[in-house]
Amino acid sequence: MRLFPALLALLVCLNVFAAEGMWQPHQLPALGNTLRDLGLEVDPAQLNSLTEHPMAAIVGLGGCSASFVSPDGLAVTNHHCVQGSLQHNSTPERNLLELGFLAEQRSEELPGRPGSRIYVTVEVTDVTAAMLEGLDADTDGLVRQRTLETREKSLVAECERQSGFRCNVYMFYQGLEFYLIRQLEIRDVRLVYVPPRSIGAYGGDIDNWMWPRHTGDYSFLRAYVAPDGSPAEYDQDNVPYKPEHYLAVSTDGLEDGDFAMAVGYPGRTYRHRLALEAADVSNWFYPTRKQHFEEVLAIIERETRDREDAAIKYSALVQGLNNVIKNYGGMIEGFARSGLVDRKRRAEVELRTWLADNDRQDDSLAKLGTLVREYRDGREQRMIYDDFLRRRAALLSAAATLYRLSIETEKPDNERKIGFQDRDRDRIRERMTRLPRSYDPAVDQAMLVHHVEAYSALPADQRIAALDRWLGGNDA
């Protein structure tokens, strides 16, 4: 088996495309026969741990995946995963977004944008029992949520007693399992090599998300640490990180029929959602957000026309918007072609029939009916509220973050909202630090006006009273 760098953009699951679905590493041994039939030539037990070779060579960037490919901290990732750092280092006179970048020696490697990280997983602990103790299906939803948040903060605080590590509790299967993941948090991440856009994004948005796609979709970063090996902020005296595990990249290429597996840190799967939820995703969520992103893209293109400095500030966002727009378009088309909603409805009918035919003592059929009713009754307001919040302009979003931080700071740290604790201050500071390099007043004001006008056009029964009062009335 050839091991290739895992380049999935976007927690700890394994995506085995031929077998369909996302799998956690510890599940792979149970899939051993299937994997061998597909062509896996090593023992699946070698792939069941995120802290052992080769899985330990796969690292997270905080939104993307990467792989260590040298003993000196060199990591390979996707081309789009470094656009933020390229944009941060670009000027009209030296537009690295278009030109690409190559450090011919280590002294020329460029620091990533503020907040750049490489996360190396060092420990994975099943904390399901600790998270769910005393909670059952009859526990009030708000009580359950607050209890889980309190327990999560306690577990994270204990895990992060030693500096240099970032810990998070991740939920799987909609709350059936919880894992505490401890990661070395490398804070000095530098650009080594990024091909020009003409190579890294060859074919542009027309070819994106298509198969086959011929593009140089790769970039190289290097992780640096303090001379004593501990994570540190960018400093010229820092030295390359020495990973315990890294991948040897094959130079032979792939042959027809070779086994391939994508390993990384994707987000989540919605495979087991209700039929109503599938219908909302297909008919509302993707179409509405696609339209929204298209509107935002049009605003940026209009407001940055003939202003190269402003265009550079929004270049990474534009590429990301185009990426999502193309993806959503394909998803909408795929939902319609595959009959997803009808299939989910049939599966739900089959589940109801099975529950009715089996003498169950836990009222599962009644609970399913309650779940469907509660989702149907509550979905409209939630969807509209969520949609508008995502339309905030950058400066308003920054102000809201700082305002919330000022409120949360008055509380004891363990009572603060997740995301606003002492452990999050550096991240918030970094977001504010990089804002001037990705913000233009004319663009931001145009976005805010557009979003407020879109909200103001909603029917009265879809409006939010508190937001209306803040805007000054229904004619805002």
Disulfide bonds with the S-S distance in Angstrom:
Cys64-Cys81 2.09
Cys159-Cys167 2.07
